[in-house]
Amino acid sequence: MAVVRGIEKEYTLRSLLAYAAPTIGVMLFISIYTMVDGIFVARFINATALSAINIFMPIFTLIMAIALMLGTGGSAIIAKKMGENNYPEARSNFTFIVICGAIIGLIITILGLVFIRPLLELLGAGESHELFDYTFTYATILLAISPLLIIQMMFENYFVAAGKPNLSLVITLIGGGANIALDYVFIVVMEMGIAGAAIGTAIGIAIPAITGMIYFFSAKHNHLHFVRPKIDWKVFLKSCMNGSSEMVSNLSSSVVTFAFNLLMLHYIGVDGVAAVAIMLYVMMFLTPIFMGYSAGIAPIISFNYGSQNVIQLKRIFKYSILVILSSSIIMLGLSFLLGPLLIQFMVDKGSEVYHIAADGFQLFCVSFLFMGVNIFTSMLFTALSNGRISAAISFLRTLVFVLIGLLVLPVLIGVNGIWIAVPLAEFLSIVVCVIFLFRNRKVYHYI
């Protein structure tokens, strides 16, 4: 019963932050070890290897998009059913959704490895033989563990829904720590190059995925564990629809990364692609509070929505807006202070890649002022089982507005227009979010 009490208790600002803190920690540590991954590649291999990772990023993001769709969409449904005191069905749905995720991952592995060469050519890896070879090696290894990647990403949401965010943090720390240590061993000591980077990442993914499976098979005392599932395609489709905003957001990220890479290859060359990769690493390091907080409290919102606790919903919404707005101002300040230092960790200060990334980041970092509200609003509607609004916000924010900016701004002002496209998209998105929040306040009673 401790699991349920962890979700259903009355929350103060302090206890809400305490519940979300492990998920924020998970996101932060994932960002740190991902960035360290990039540092090892940039420092001990070369900028072309870093560009290769960014060339593969749209495929990697697609796999994560599927995992987040099933993780966030399914978590909202499961937490809502727990709030309705329907635990047997919640467990059955949970097991079935995880199995579906693993099967989808296996299909991605098979199709990805069969069509890997034309796929990488399409993504721009054919710019040079060296770039293609690096990308091919990295992609082959990570595509092979697609099922584990999907399971790992799903478990990050399901541990929170199960009332075990601290366990998620511990497992992530172990997996990420192993990734960092193996990067050093494989890349620096054994000089395995980009293959070493990929193997280290794969092992870092496998550890939390396998540990999570062991836990949910054995934790029969917990209200959320694996059982013999009932095949329920309606629940699967509802999970997909409910988590479609996260799917759209990550799919859009793949398209946008592809567009960034093509524009940078056109305007600057391979160094520009490396600069974009660095910008993405730095952005991942500075946004875990937004992502972690929103994902961390989503099951609480879903639970209270299911139990119709309107007073609690209003309290959580008020506290959340306060946290997000404060964090946005702090992140903007930190981005100006830490951005150049973080870039310097990855490439030499006097290099061409450093100057491209540092100049661009000064423009790009304005997006942190608006990003938090947009991420929270999208996650809020997912938690309220309104995937339609959540997907609309994500679709506009991460694809439509960004692509419009990338199509128009570089033509008008050159390379700076590439960097300004994201801040413009975030600003336009916050207007859309405010409209949706105002129009639906009487439907969900969060105000």
TORKOL-4160 file (C-alpha; in steps of 0.2 Angstrom, whole numbers, padded with zeros to 4 digits, m for minus):
447
<pt num="1" X="0000" Y="0000" Z="0000"/>
<pt num="2" X="0015" Y="0012" Z="0002"/>
<pt num="3" X="0015" Y="0014" Z="m0017"/>
<pt num="4" X="m0002" Y="0021" Z="m0018"/>
<pt num="5" X="0000" Y="0032" Z="m0003"/>
<pt num="6" X="0016" Y="0039" Z="m0011"/>
<pt num="7" X="0005" Y="0046" Z="m0025"/>
<pt num="8" X="m0012" Y="0050" Z="m0017"/>
<pt num="9" X="m0006" Y="0060" Z="m0002"/>
<pt num="10" X="m0009" Y="0079" Z="m0001"/>
<pt num="11" X="0005" Y="0088" Z="m0008"/>
<pt num="12" X="0014" Y="0104" Z="m0003"/>
<pt num="13" X="0027" Y="0113" Z="m0014"/>
<pt num="14" X="0041" Y="0105" Z="m0004"/>
<pt num="15" X="0034" Y="0087" Z="m0005"/>
<pt num="16" X="0030" Y="0089" Z="m0024"/>
<pt num="17" X="0048" Y="0094" Z="m0027"/>
<pt num="18" X="0054" Y="0080" Z="m0017"/>
<pt num="19" X="0043" Y="0067" Z="m0027"/>
<pt num="20" X="0049" Y="0075" Z="m0044"/>
<pt num="21" X="0067" Y="0076" Z="m0038"/>
<pt num="22" X="0073" Y="0058" Z="m0042"/>
<pt num="23" X="0065" Y="0060" Z="m0060"/>
<pt num="24" X="0074" Y="0077" Z="m0062"/>
<pt num="25" X="0090" Y="0068" Z="m0056"/>
<pt num="26" X="0087" Y="0054" Z="m0069"/>
<pt num="27" X="0086" Y="0067" Z="m0083"/>
<pt num="28" X="0100" Y="0077" Z="m0077"/>
<pt num="29" X="0112" Y="0062" Z="m0075"/>
<pt num="30" X="0106" Y="0055" Z="m0092"/>
<pt num="31" X="0111" Y="0072" Z="m0099"/>
<pt num="32" X="0128" Y="0072" Z="m0090"/>
<pt num="33" X="0133" Y="0055" Z="m0096"/>
<pt num="34" X="0127" Y="0058" Z="m0114"/>
<pt num="35" X="0137" Y="0074" Z="m0114"/>
<pt num="36" X="0152" Y="0065" Z="m0107"/>
<pt num="37" X="0150" Y="0052" Z="m0121"/>
<pt num="38" X="0151" Y="0067" Z="m0133"/>
<pt num="39" X="0167" Y="0074" Z="m0125"/>
<pt num="40" X="0176" Y="0057" Z="m0126"/>
<pt num="41" X="0171" Y="0056" Z="m0145"/>
<pt num="42" X="0176" Y="0074" Z="m0148"/>
<pt num="43" X="0192" Y="0074" Z="m0138"/>
<pt num="44" X="0199" Y="0057" Z="m0141"/>
<pt num="45" X="0193" Y="0053" Z="m0159"/>
<pt num="46" X="0189" Y="0068" Z="m0169"/>
<pt num="47" X="0175" Y="0080" Z="m0175"/>
<pt num="48" X="0170" Y="0069" Z="m0189"/>
<pt num="49" X="0166" Y="0055" Z="m0177"/>
<pt num="50" X="0155" Y="0068" Z="m0167"/>
<pt num="51" X="0146" Y="0073" Z="m0183"/>
<pt num="52" X="0143" Y="0054" Z="m0186"/>
<pt num="53" X="0134" Y="0052" Z="m0170"/>
<pt num="54" X="0123" Y="0068" Z="m0175"/>
<pt num="55" X="0120" Y="0060" Z="m0192"/>
<pt num="56" X="0113" Y="0045" Z="m0183"/>
<pt num="57" X="0103" Y="0055" Z="m0170"/>
<pt num="58" X="0087" Y="0056" Z="m0180"/>
<pt num="59" X="0086" Y="0037" Z="m0180"/>
<pt num="60" X="0090" Y="0036" Z="m0161"/>
<pt num="61" X="0077" Y="0049" Z="m0158"/>
<pt num="62" X="0064" Y="0040" Z="m0167"/>
<pt num="63" X="0067" Y="0025" Z="m0156"/>
<pt num="64" X="0066" Y="0036" Z="m0141"/>
<pt num="65" X="0050" Y="0044" Z="m0148"/>
<pt num="66" X="0041" Y="0027" Z="m0148"/>
<pt num="67" X="0047" Y="0023" Z="m0131"/>
<pt num="68" X="0041" Y="0039" Z="m0124"/>
<pt num="69" X="0025" Y="0038" Z="m0132"/>
<pt num="70" X="0021" Y="0021" Z="m0124"/>
<pt num="71" X="0029" Y="0026" Z="m0108"/>
<pt num="72" X="0021" Y="0043" Z="m0105"/>
<pt num="73" X="0004" Y="0038" Z="m0113"/>
<pt num="74" X="0003" Y="0021" Z="m0104"/>
<pt num="75" X="0009" Y="0028" Z="m0088"/>
<pt num="76" X="m0005" Y="0041" Z="m0088"/>
<pt num="77" X="m0018" Y="0027" Z="m0091"/>
<pt num="78" X="m0011" Y="0015" Z="m0078"/>
<pt num="79" X="m0010" Y="0029" Z="m0065"/>
<pt num="80" X="m0028" Y="0034" Z="m0068"/>
<pt num="81" X="m0034" Y="0016" Z="m0066"/>
<pt num="82" X="m0024" Y="0015" Z="m0050"/>
<pt num="83" X="m0033" Y="0031" Z="m0044"/>
<pt num="84" X="m0049" Y="0023" Z="m0048"/>
<pt num="85" X="m0043" Y="0008" Z="m0037"/>
<pt num="86" X="m0043" Y="m0004" Z="m0053"/>
<pt num="87" X="m0026" Y="m0012" Z="m0049"/>
<pt num="88" X="m0028" Y="m0029" Z="m0058"/>
<pt num="89" X="m0032" Y="m0020" Z="m0075"/>
<pt num="90" X="m0018" Y="m0008" Z="m0072"/>
<pt num="91" X="m0005" Y="m0022" Z="m0070"/>
<pt num="92" X="m0012" Y="m0031" Z="m0085"/>
<pt num="93" X="m0011" Y="m0015" Z="m0096"/>
<pt num="94" X="0006" Y="m0012" Z="m0090"/>
<pt num="95" X="0013" Y="m0029" Z="m0094"/>
<pt num="96" X="0004" Y="m0029" Z="m0112"/>
<pt num="97" X="0011" Y="m0012" Z="m0116"/>
<pt num="98" X="0029" Y="m0016" Z="m0111"/>
<pt num="99" X="0028" Y="m0032" Z="m0122"/>
<pt num="100" X="0022" Y="m0022" Z="m0137"/>
<pt num="101" X="0036" Y="m0010" Z="m0134"/>
<pt num="102" X="0049" Y="m0024" Z="m0135"/>
<pt num="103" X="0041" Y="m0032" Z="m0150"/>
<pt num="104" X="0042" Y="m0015" Z="m0159"/>
<pt num="105" X="0060" Y="m0013" Z="m0154"/>
<pt num="106" X="0064" Y="m0030" Z="m0162"/>
<pt num="107" X="0056" Y="m0025" Z="m0178"/>
<pt num="108" X="0066" Y="m0009" Z="m0178"/>
<pt num="109" X="0082" Y="m0019" Z="m0176"/>
<pt num="110" X="0078" Y="m0030" Z="m0190"/>
<pt num="111" X="0072" Y="m0017" Z="m0203"/>
<pt num="112" X="0086" Y="m0005" Z="m0197"/>
<pt num="113" X="0100" Y="m0017" Z="m0200"/>
<pt num="114" X="0093" Y="m0023" Z="m0217"/>
<pt num="115" X="0091" Y="m0006" Z="m0224"/>
<pt num="116" X="0105" Y="0003" Z="m0215"/>
<pt num="117" X="0116" Y="0008" Z="m0230"/>
<pt num="118" X="0102" Y="0018" Z="m0240"/>
<pt num="119" X="0096" Y="0025" Z="m0223"/>
<pt num="120" X="0112" Y="0032" Z="m0219"/>
<pt num="121" X="0115" Y="0039" Z="m0236"/>
<pt num="122" X="0098" Y="0048" Z="m0235"/>
<pt num="123" X="0103" Y="0056" Z="m0218"/>
<pt num="124" X="0119" Y="0063" Z="m0226"/>
<pt num="125" X="0132" Y="0051" Z="m0220"/>
<pt num="126" X="0138" Y="0049" Z="m0238"/>
<pt num="127" X="0147" Y="0066" Z="m0237"/>
<pt num="128" X="0163" Y="0057" Z="m0235"/>
<pt num="129" X="0170" Y="0039" Z="m0234"/>
<pt num="130" X="0176" Y="0043" Z="m0216"/>
<pt num="131" X="0159" Y="0050" Z="m0211"/>
<pt num="132" X="0150" Y="0035" Z="m0218"/>
<pt num="133" X="0161" Y="0022" Z="m0210"/>
<pt num="134" X="0160" Y="0031" Z="m0193"/>
<pt num="135" X="0141" Y="0032" Z="m0194"/>
<pt num="136" X="0139" Y="0014" Z="m0200"/>
<pt num="137" X="0149" Y="0007" Z="m0186"/>
<pt num="138" X="0139" Y="0018" Z="m0173"/>
<pt num="139" X="0122" Y="0014" Z="m0180"/>
<pt num="140" X="0125" Y="m0005" Z="m0182"/>
<pt num="141" X="0128" Y="m0007" Z="m0163"/>
<pt num="142" X="0114" Y="0004" Z="m0157"/>
<pt num="143" X="0101" Y="m0003" Z="m0169"/>
<pt num="144" X="0105" Y="m0020" Z="m0162"/>
<pt num="145" X="0099" Y="m0015" Z="m0144"/>
<pt num="146" X="0083" Y="m0006" Z="m0150"/>
<pt num="147" X="0072" Y="m0017" Z="m0139"/>
<pt num="148" X="0082" Y="m0013" Z="m0123"/>
<pt num="149" X="0082" Y="0006" Z="m0127"/>
<pt num="150" X="0063" Y="0006" Z="m0129"/>
<pt num="151" X="0061" Y="m0004" Z="m0113"/>
<pt num="152" X="0073" Y="0007" Z="m0103"/>
<pt num="153" X="0065" Y="0023" Z="m0108"/>
<pt num="154" X="0048" Y="0016" Z="m0104"/>
<pt num="155" X="0053" Y="0010" Z="m0087"/>
<pt num="156" X="0059" Y="0028" Z="m0083"/>
<pt num="157" X="0040" Y="0033" Z="m0083"/>
<pt num="158" X="0033" Y="0017" Z="m0075"/>
<pt num="159" X="0045" Y="0017" Z="m0060"/>
<pt num="160" X="0037" Y="0034" Z="m0056"/>
<pt num="161" X="0020" Y="0028" Z="m0059"/>
<pt num="162" X="0024" Y="0013" Z="m0047"/>
<pt num="163" X="0029" Y="0025" Z="m0034"/>
<pt num="164" X="0048" Y="0021" Z="m0035"/>
<pt num="165" X="0056" Y="0036" Z="m0043"/>
<pt num="166" X="0071" Y="0034" Z="m0032"/>
<pt num="167" X="0074" Y="0016" Z="m0038"/>
<pt num="168" X="0074" Y="0023" Z="m0056"/>
<pt num="169" X="0087" Y="0036" Z="m0051"/>
<pt num="170" X="0099" Y="0023" Z="m0043"/>
<pt num="171" X="0097" Y="0011" Z="m0059"/>
<pt num="172" X="0101" Y="0026" Z="m0070"/>
<pt num="173" X="0116" Y="0031" Z="m0060"/>
<pt num="174" X="0123" Y="0013" Z="m0061"/>
<pt num="175" X="0120" Y="0012" Z="m0080"/>
<pt num="176" X="0126" Y="0030" Z="m0084"/>
<pt num="177" X="0141" Y="0027" Z="m0073"/>
<pt num="178" X="0145" Y="0011" Z="m0082"/>
<pt num="179" X="0144" Y="0021" Z="m0098"/>
<pt num="180" X="0156" Y="0034" Z="m0093"/>
<pt num="181" X="0169" Y="0021" Z="m0086"/>
<pt num="182" X="0167" Y="0011" Z="m0102"/>
<pt num="183" X="0170" Y="0026" Z="m0113"/>
<pt num="184" X="0186" Y="0029" Z="m0105"/>
<pt num="185" X="0191" Y="0010" Z="m0106"/>
<pt num="186" X="0185" Y="0007" Z="m0124"/>
<pt num="187" X="0190" Y="0024" Z="m0132"/>
<pt num="188" X="0205" Y="0030" Z="m0122"/>
<pt num="189" X="0214" Y="0014" Z="m0115"/>
<pt num="190" X="0209" Y="0001" Z="m0129"/>
<pt num="191" X="0208" Y="0014" Z="m0143"/>
<pt num="192" X="0192" Y="0006" Z="m0150"/>
<pt num="193" X="0186" Y="0023" Z="m0158"/>
<pt num="194" X="0168" Y="0025" Z="m0161"/>
<pt num="195" X="0164" Y="0007" Z="m0159"/>
<pt num="196" X="0170" Y="0009" Z="m0141"/>
<pt num="197" X="0158" Y="0024" Z="m0139"/>
<pt num="198" X="0144" Y="0014" Z="m0146"/>
<pt num="199" X="0147" Y="m0002" Z="m0135"/>
<pt num="200" X="0149" Y="0009" Z="m0120"/>
<pt num="201" X="0132" Y="0017" Z="m0123"/>
<pt num="202" X="0124" Y="0000" Z="m0127"/>
<pt num="203" X="0129" Y="m0007" Z="m0111"/>
<pt num="204" X="0124" Y="0009" Z="m0101"/>
<pt num="205" X="0106" Y="0006" Z="m0109"/>
<pt num="206" X="0106" Y="m0013" Z="m0106"/>
<pt num="207" X="0109" Y="m0012" Z="m0087"/>
<pt num="208" X="0094" Y="m0001" Z="m0082"/>
<pt num="209" X="0083" Y="m0011" Z="m0095"/>
<pt num="210" X="0087" Y="m0028" Z="m0088"/>
<pt num="211" X="0087" Y="m0022" Z="m0070"/>
<pt num="212" X="0070" Y="m0015" Z="m0072"/>
<pt num="213" X="0063" Y="m0031" Z="m0080"/>
<pt num="214" X="0070" Y="m0041" Z="m0065"/>
<pt num="215" X="0062" Y="m0029" Z="m0053"/>
<pt num="216" X="0045" Y="m0029" Z="m0061"/>
<pt num="217" X="0045" Y="m0048" Z="m0063"/>
<pt num="218" X="0050" Y="m0051" Z="m0044"/>
<pt num="219" X="0041" Y="m0036" Z="m0035"/>
<pt num="220" X="0025" Y="m0045" Z="m0032"/>
<pt num="221" X="0023" Y="m0034" Z="m0016"/>
<pt num="222" X="0021" Y="m0018" Z="m0027"/>
<pt num="223" X="0004" Y="m0014" Z="m0035"/>
<pt num="224" X="0013" Y="m0012" Z="m0052"/>
<pt num="225" X="0022" Y="m0028" Z="m0058"/>
<pt num="226" X="0022" Y="m0040" Z="m0072"/>
<pt num="227" X="0007" Y="m0052" Z="m0073"/>
<pt num="228" X="m0001" Y="m0063" Z="m0087"/>
<pt num="229" X="m0007" Y="m0050" Z="m0098"/>
<pt num="230" X="m0024" Y="m0048" Z="m0107"/>
<pt num="231" X="m0022" Y="m0043" Z="m0125"/>
<pt num="232" X="m0030" Y="m0026" Z="m0126"/>
<pt num="233" X="m0027" Y="m0017" Z="m0142"/>
<pt num="234" X="m0039" Y="m0003" Z="m0137"/>
<pt num="235" X="m0027" Y="0001" Z="m0122"/>
<pt num="236" X="m0012" Y="0000" Z="m0133"/>
<pt num="237" X="m0020" Y="0012" Z="m0146"/>
<pt num="238" X="m0025" Y="0024" Z="m0132"/>
<pt num="239" X="m0008" Y="0024" Z="m0125"/>
<pt num="240" X="m0001" Y="0028" Z="m0142"/>
<pt num="241" X="m0014" Y="0042" Z="m0144"/>
<pt num="242" X="m0011" Y="0049" Z="m0126"/>
<pt num="243" X="0007" Y="0049" Z="m0128"/>
<pt num="244" X="0007" Y="0055" Z="m0146"/>
<pt num="245" X="0013" Y="0072" Z="m0140"/>
<pt num="246" X="0030" Y="0064" Z="m0134"/>
<pt num="247" X="0030" Y="0054" Z="m0150"/>
<pt num="248" X="0027" Y="0069" Z="m0161"/>
<pt num="249" X="0040" Y="0079" Z="m0151"/>
<pt num="250" X="0054" Y="0067" Z="m0154"/>
<pt num="251" X="0049" Y="0063" Z="m0172"/>
<pt num="252" X="0049" Y="0081" Z="m0175"/>
<pt num="253" X="0066" Y="0082" Z="m0167"/>
<pt num="254" X="0073" Y="0069" Z="m0179"/>
<pt num="255" X="0066" Y="0079" Z="m0194"/>
<pt num="256" X="0073" Y="0096" Z="m0186"/>
<pt num="257" X="0090" Y="0088" Z="m0183"/>
<pt num="258" X="0091" Y="0082" Z="m0201"/>
<pt num="259" X="0086" Y="0099" Z="m0207"/>
<pt num="260" X="0099" Y="0107" Z="m0196"/>
<pt num="261" X="0112" Y="0095" Z="m0202"/>
<pt num="262" X="0108" Y="0098" Z="m0221"/>
<pt num="263" X="0108" Y="0117" Z="m0218"/>
<pt num="264" X="0125" Y="0117" Z="m0209"/>
<pt num="265" X="0132" Y="0106" Z="m0222"/>
<pt num="266" X="0126" Y="0118" Z="m0235"/>
<pt num="267" X="0132" Y="0134" Z="m0226"/>
<pt num="268" X="0148" Y="0128" Z="m0216"/>
<pt num="269" X="0152" Y="0110" Z="m0219"/>
<pt num="270" X="0155" Y="0096" Z="m0207"/>
<pt num="271" X="0161" Y="0108" Z="m0193"/>
<pt num="272" X="0144" Y="0115" Z="m0193"/>
<pt num="273" X="0136" Y="0098" Z="m0190"/>
<pt num="274" X="0148" Y="0095" Z="m0176"/>
<pt num="275" X="0143" Y="0112" Z="m0169"/>
<pt num="276" X="0125" Y="0107" Z="m0170"/>
<pt num="277" X="0129" Y="0091" Z="m0161"/>
<pt num="278" X="0138" Y="0101" Z="m0147"/>
<pt num="279" X="0123" Y="0113" Z="m0146"/>
<pt num="280" X="0111" Y="0098" Z="m0143"/>
<pt num="281" X="0122" Y="0091" Z="m0130"/>
<pt num="282" X="0123" Y="0107" Z="m0120"/>
<pt num="283" X="0104" Y="0109" Z="m0122"/>
<pt num="284" X="0101" Y="0092" Z="m0115"/>
<pt num="285" X="0112" Y="0097" Z="m0100"/>
<pt num="286" X="0102" Y="0113" Z="m0096"/>
<pt num="287" X="0084" Y="0106" Z="m0098"/>
<pt num="288" X="0082" Y="0091" Z="m0086"/>
<pt num="289" X="0073" Y="0102" Z="m0073"/>
<pt num="290" X="0059" Y="0105" Z="m0086"/>
<pt num="291" X="0058" Y="0087" Z="m0092"/>
<pt num="292" X="0061" Y="0079" Z="m0076"/>
<pt num="293" X="0049" Y="0089" Z="m0066"/>
<pt num="294" X="0035" Y="0088" Z="m0079"/>
<pt num="295" X="0037" Y="0069" Z="m0081"/>
<pt num="296" X="0040" Y="0066" Z="m0062"/>
<pt num="297" X="0023" Y="0074" Z="m0057"/>
<pt num="298" X="0013" Y="0068" Z="m0072"/>
<pt num="299" X="0007" Y="0051" Z="m0063"/>
<pt num="300" X="0002" Y="0062" Z="m0048"/>
<pt num="301" X="m0009" Y="0073" Z="m0059"/>
<pt num="302" X="m0016" Y="0057" Z="m0068"/>
<pt num="303" X="m0020" Y="0049" Z="m0051"/>
<pt num="304" X="m0029" Y="0064" Z="m0044"/>
<pt num="305" X="m0038" Y="0066" Z="m0061"/>
<pt num="306" X="m0044" Y="0048" Z="m0059"/>
<pt num="307" X="m0050" Y="0051" Z="m0041"/>
<pt num="308" X="m0058" Y="0068" Z="m0046"/>
<pt num="309" X="m0048" Y="0077" Z="m0032"/>
<pt num="310" X="m0050" Y="0094" Z="m0039"/>
<pt num="311" X="m0043" Y="0103" Z="m0024"/>
<pt num="312" X="m0027" Y="0094" Z="m0026"/>
<pt num="313" X="m0026" Y="0097" Z="m0045"/>
<pt num="314" X="m0027" Y="0115" Z="m0043"/>
<pt num="315" X="m0014" Y="0115" Z="m0029"/>
<pt num="316" X="m0002" Y="0105" Z="m0040"/>
<pt num="317" X="m0005" Y="0116" Z="m0055"/>
<pt num="318" X="m0002" Y="0132" Z="m0045"/>
<pt num="319" X="0014" Y="0125" Z="m0038"/>
<pt num="320" X="0020" Y="0119" Z="m0055"/>
<pt num="321" X="0018" Y="0135" Z="m0064"/>
<pt num="322" X="0028" Y="0143" Z="m0050"/>
<pt num="323" X="0042" Y="0130" Z="m0051"/>
<pt num="324" X="0043" Y="0131" Z="m0070"/>
<pt num="325" X="0043" Y="0150" Z="m0072"/>
<pt num="326" X="0057" Y="0151" Z="m0058"/>
<pt num="327" X="0067" Y="0138" Z="m0067"/>
<pt num="328" X="0065" Y="0146" Z="m0084"/>
<pt num="329" X="0073" Y="0162" Z="m0077"/>
<pt num="330" X="0087" Y="0152" Z="m0069"/>
<pt num="331" X="0090" Y="0142" Z="m0084"/>
<pt num="332" X="0092" Y="0157" Z="m0095"/>
<pt num="333" X="0105" Y="0164" Z="m0084"/>
<pt num="334" X="0114" Y="0148" Z="m0082"/>
<pt num="335" X="0115" Y="0146" Z="m0101"/>
<pt num="336" X="0123" Y="0162" Z="m0103"/>
<pt num="337" X="0136" Y="0158" Z="m0090"/>
<pt num="338" X="0139" Y="0140" Z="m0093"/>
<pt num="339" X="0136" Y="0138" Z="m0111"/>
<pt num="340" X="0154" Y="0143" Z="m0117"/>
<pt num="341" X="0162" Y="0133" Z="m0103"/>
<pt num="342" X="0152" Y="0117" Z="m0108"/>
<pt num="343" X="0156" Y="0119" Z="m0126"/>
<pt num="344" X="0174" Y="0121" Z="m0121"/>
<pt num="345" X="0174" Y="0104" Z="m0113"/>
<pt num="346" X="0170" Y="0096" Z="m0129"/>
<pt num="347" X="0181" Y="0105" Z="m0141"/>
<pt num="348" X="0197" Y="0116" Z="m0140"/>
<pt num="349" X="0193" Y="0135" Z="m0137"/>
<pt num="350" X="0203" Y="0141" Z="m0152"/>
<pt num="351" X="0195" Y="0128" Z="m0165"/>
<pt num="352" X="0183" Y="0133" Z="m0178"/>
<pt num="353" X="0169" Y="0121" Z="m0171"/>
<pt num="354" X="0170" Y="0130" Z="m0154"/>
<pt num="355" X="0168" Y="0147" Z="m0162"/>
<pt num="356" X="0153" Y="0141" Z="m0173"/>
<pt num="357" X="0145" Y="0133" Z="m0158"/>
<pt num="358" X="0148" Y="0147" Z="m0145"/>
<pt num="359" X="0142" Y="0161" Z="m0157"/>
<pt num="360" X="0126" Y="0151" Z="m0161"/>
<pt num="361" X="0122" Y="0146" Z="m0143"/>
<pt num="362" X="0121" Y="0164" Z="m0138"/>
<pt num="363" X="0106" Y="0166" Z="m0149"/>
<pt num="364" X="0099" Y="0149" Z="m0146"/>
<pt num="365" X="0099" Y="0150" Z="m0127"/>
<pt num="366" X="0085" Y="0162" Z="m0127"/>
<pt num="367" X="0073" Y="0148" Z="m0130"/>
<pt num="368" X="0076" Y="0142" Z="m0112"/>
<pt num="369" X="0065" Y="0157" Z="m0106"/>
<pt num="370" X="0050" Y="0149" Z="m0115"/>
<pt num="371" X="0054" Y="0131" Z="m0116"/>
<pt num="372" X="0049" Y="0126" Z="m0098"/>
<pt num="373" X="0030" Y="0131" Z="m0099"/>
<pt num="374" X="0029" Y="0123" Z="m0116"/>
<pt num="375" X="0035" Y="0106" Z="m0110"/>
<pt num="376" X="0025" Y="0107" Z="m0094"/>
<pt num="377" X="0009" Y="0111" Z="m0103"/>
<pt num="378" X="0011" Y="0097" Z="m0116"/>
<pt num="379" X="0014" Y="0085" Z="m0102"/>
<pt num="380" X="0000" Y="0091" Z="m0092"/>
<pt num="381" X="m0013" Y="0087" Z="m0105"/>
<pt num="382" X="m0005" Y="0070" Z="m0108"/>
<pt num="383" X="m0007" Y="0067" Z="m0089"/>
<pt num="384" X="m0025" Y="0072" Z="m0091"/>
<pt num="385" X="m0027" Y="0059" Z="m0105"/>
<pt num="386" X="m0030" Y="0073" Z="m0118"/>
<pt num="387" X="m0017" Y="0067" Z="m0131"/>
<pt num="388" X="m0025" Y="0078" Z="m0144"/>
<pt num="389" X="m0021" Y="0094" Z="m0136"/>
<pt num="390" X="m0004" Y="0088" Z="m0130"/>
<pt num="391" X="0001" Y="0082" Z="m0148"/>
<pt num="392" X="m0005" Y="0098" Z="m0156"/>
<pt num="393" X="0006" Y="0108" Z="m0144"/>
<pt num="394" X="0021" Y="0097" Z="m0148"/>
<pt num="395" X="0018" Y="0096" Z="m0167"/>
<pt num="396" X="0018" Y="0115" Z="m0168"/>
<pt num="397" X="0032" Y="0118" Z="m0156"/>
<pt num="398" X="0044" Y="0105" Z="m0162"/>
<pt num="399" X="0040" Y="0104" Z="m0180"/>
<pt num="400" X="0029" Y="0117" Z="m0188"/>
<pt num="401" X="0036" Y="0133" Z="m0180"/>
<pt num="402" X="0054" Y="0127" Z="m0181"/>
<pt num="403" X="0054" Y="0121" Z="m0199"/>
<pt num="404" X="0046" Y="0138" Z="m0204"/>
<pt num="405" X="0060" Y="0147" Z="m0195"/>
<pt num="406" X="0073" Y="0136" Z="m0204"/>
<pt num="407" X="0065" Y="0138" Z="m0221"/>
<pt num="408" X="0064" Y="0157" Z="m0219"/>
<pt num="409" X="0077" Y="0164" Z="m0207"/>
<pt num="410" X="0093" Y="0158" Z="m0215"/>
<pt num="411" X="0087" Y="0165" Z="m0232"/>
<pt num="412" X="0085" Y="0182" Z="m0224"/>
<pt num="413" X="0100" Y="0183" Z="m0212"/>
<pt num="414" X="0111" Y="0168" Z="m0216"/>
<pt num="415" X="0118" Y="0156" Z="m0203"/>
<pt num="416" X="0111" Y="0166" Z="m0188"/>
<pt num="417" X="0094" Y="0162" Z="m0194"/>
<pt num="418" X="0097" Y="0143" Z="m0191"/>
<pt num="419" X="0101" Y="0147" Z="m0173"/>
<pt num="420" X="0086" Y="0159" Z="m0170"/>
<pt num="421" X="0073" Y="0146" Z="m0177"/>
<pt num="422" X="0071" Y="0137" Z="m0161"/>
<pt num="423" X="0069" Y="0152" Z="m0149"/>
<pt num="424" X="0056" Y="0159" Z="m0162"/>
<pt num="425" X="0047" Y="0142" Z="m0161"/>
<pt num="426" X="0047" Y="0142" Z="m0142"/>
<pt num="427" X="0040" Y="0159" Z="m0141"/>
<pt num="428" X="0026" Y="0156" Z="m0153"/>
<pt num="429" X="0022" Y="0139" Z="m0144"/>
<pt num="430" X="0020" Y="0148" Z="m0127"/>
<pt num="431" X="0006" Y="0158" Z="m0135"/>
<pt num="432" X="m0002" Y="0142" Z="m0141"/>
<pt num="433" X="0000" Y="0135" Z="m0123"/>
<pt num="434" X="m0008" Y="0149" Z="m0114"/>
<pt num="435" X="m0023" Y="0148" Z="m0126"/>
<pt num="436" X="m0026" Y="0130" Z="m0123"/>
<pt num="437" X="m0024" Y="0132" Z="m0104"/>
<pt num="438" X="m0036" Y="0146" Z="m0103"/>
<pt num="439" X="m0049" Y="0137" Z="m0115"/>
<pt num="440" X="m0049" Y="0121" Z="m0105"/>
<pt num="441" X="m0048" Y="0127" Z="m0087"/>
<pt num="442" X="m0067" Y="0123" Z="m0084"/>
<pt num="443" X="m0065" Y="0106" Z="m0092"/>
<pt num="444" X="m0051" Y="0100" Z="m0080"/>
<pt num="445" X="m0052" Y="0112" Z="m0066"/>
<pt num="446" X="m0034" Y="0115" Z="m0064"/>
<pt num="447" X="m0037" Y="0134" Z="m0061"/>
